[in-house]
Structures are given as structure tokens and as C-alpha cells.
Amino acid sequence: MIIIISIAVVLFIGLVLYFAANTSRKPKRKNNSELEEAKQFYEACIIGKDRKAALMAGRIYYSLANSKGMLTMLDELRIANDLSTMPVETCNSEQVTK
């Protein structure tokens, strides 16, 4: 009788640990409004001229969009590609005064 109870307790503890481990591995769903807000901010930064702000906004957006919450190399390449489309500020020699 004691052996049956101890086996049942061990199985119960094993099942609890198994389900606890598997539920913690599932990626948490991001809030859609937070993701959409980050996307809009990133797109607004890409239109502007501040590359540092666009880089940070892109990293935030892609980390929220990624199921693991971490940037991948592909995300960094996407951000670099988006940054390359930003307008480049040039120094007009006629406007520079001596």
C-alpha cells in the first residue's frame, strides 16, 4: 500500500514539473497595441533624419515582433537595410561660412 502511494506521489510530482517546464518555454504574446505603436514609431524615425533614433526604434520594434524577444542577425540586417534608405544629410559648400 505504501509503495503504491509513493509511486503515485512521484508520478504526480513528475507531471507537475513536466507541465511547469513546458508552459514556461512558450513565448509570451506581445500586446498588439504595443507592437503596433513601436512599428509606427520606427516607421516615423525612418522617414526622419536621426539615424540613432531610428536604430534604437528598430531594435525595440524587432525585439517586440520576435517571438523570443531577442534580436536576430536577420533583424539587424533588416534594420541596416531600412537605415540605408534614410535621407543622407550633405554639407552644401555654399552655406558654409568661413
Residue pairs with C-beta under 8 A, 6 or more apart in sequence:
27 67
27 68
27 69
28 69
30 64
30 65
34 64
35 61
35 64
35 65
38 57
38 60
38 61
38 64
38 65
39 61
39 65
41 57
41 60
41 61
42 54
42 57
42 58
42 60
42 61
45 53
45 54
45 57
45 58
46 54
46 58
46 82
46 83
46 85
46 86
48 54
48 86
49 86
49 87
49 89
51 83
51 86
54 82
54 83
54 86
55 79
55 83
58 78
58 79
58 82
58 83
59 71
59 75
59 79
62 71
62 75
62 78
62 79
63 69
63 70
63 71
63 75
66 72
66 75
